[in-house]
């Protein structure tokens, strides 16, 4: 205990704090006054820094860049640039945010530096360690043994189909995409289980996964496009932790009339546009996918699933009319397209996003009227066979 009175001690402590603060302030004012105005950097040289006010995707969170630390010294510069330029972007706009420092052999992403490895090394997993084909034991009895596969029936369907704009009405017939994807998923699940997988549905009812509803938002799209997909991503990444997610969809056109078109494609995550890269969370999520190497599994798997569809269902390959958001640059395969969708970006493991059929086409409606179950069956069968073929090949 000190013998000094408490008030004298207080005054002394106050001086101890106040003097250095005052000194620092004076020096600061002098420096600001003396420094010439900063020059505006040329466009190409300075990627914007994560410390600037962040621009985020709807409901996106400011990323923790240190989560990329596990990828330090795991990828070569060549592989990094190859994936960036052939899969994840379509134009050089990425250079606004990512610079390559040749002398230090690293990428500079805002304030974050990622050091390249001289050679590619096996990437550590994402948030969880999903298995690649090479990780599976060679002497398993069934092709999909040891695999956890999440089946994501696209959209919500049922009473929600109208508000999510996934409903077609044709001569008294109503078809709902989210209802059809769930029916297909319920056939696919036991098929995958028979092949040895543990198959889990991301949605098993004609109801949303999110607790939000359309009336919670001024723009109802935030309910079914954003809140719903983010809720599914939480379920996939935190609870199911699968080795693969299969997103089931039926394609459709905006036309109210029946169309003669019929086609098929598979979407893998990629082709981030400049506007998307401007969002700090999307930039981070793109890099997380790029570095964890999901694309290697996705391309090889999607090729097998496409082959299986082309053998049994034989739909023509789809071509995107507007190619700014999509690119067919994956393994030069007519059915494989890269697009940045919320689901295939957020699910932290390989994702294949199925888009077969045109559900408002003349031929689809005519088949649907006779036997809708036959469509779900052939769809599920083609997916299961393709997946099994991929994981049993060497
Ligand atoms: Zn869809």
Boltz pocket constraint, residues with backbone or C-beta under 6 A from the ligand:
constraints:
  - pocket:
      binder: B
      contacts: [[A, 154], [A, 155], [A, 177], [A, 248], [A, 249], [A, 250], [A, 251]]
      max_distance: 6.0
